[in-house]
Amino acid sequence: MNNFIERHLAAQYRTLLFSKEFSEDAIFGFECNDGWANLIEATFRLTQQHAELKALDVKVTQAKEKLGQLRIYHSGSDEDIGSVFEIAQLASGCICELCGKPGEVVSLEGWLVARCGKHTGRGHLDPIEAHIADEKYITSYTQALDMILAFFATGAVRWVQDERTAFAGRRPLEMLATEEGCQTIFTFLNRLEHGVGV
């Protein structure tokens, strides 16, 4: 991940990433490409909100790509925050690690990687456009996942993995790859919560 993104995440989520003795300009060292930056920021935002609400001292110890998915290792969490990280791992397999567009886990030159159609061919190592933080996606993902946790609690991870008739047979974890998908999930669950027919 490029230094600008790492510095931004380190500044925004210092309490999650560092103990108090680290200097202000410390870098965490994310071991993945820029395409997951928005997913990581949304995950950290929701984690920080839950940790502050429940007075938890959550620390992220490592964030890296493994077998085509984002793995975030942490300590000090509760079951809800554990679900936040587990769902991020599942959703990352539906997001291209290079560009952030919807994708899937594929085998590429003997490695499992999360890629979109554009980055699975011969030019998959071509330069990638500079990452631009997508605040709309980050906010939509945070709202959708917060609603999923509130609605399904300990069943949230299982709920995102199964195909849903309400979403034309799509799995919510695939929908979490886009702003539109996140908004669809949020709207659906919000309507259910308020007893509105869907």
Buried (B, 14 or more C-beta within 10 A) or exposed (E): BEEEBBBBBBEBBBBBBBEEEEEEEBBBEBEBBBBBBBBBBBBBBBBBBBBEEEEBEBBBEEBEBEEBBBBBEBEEBEEBBBBBBBBBBBBBBBBBBBBBBBBBBBEBEEEBBBBBEBBBEEEBEEEBEEBEEBEEBBBBBBBBBBBBBEBBEEEBBEBBBEEBEEBEEBBBBBBBBBBEBBBBBBBBBBEBEEEEEE
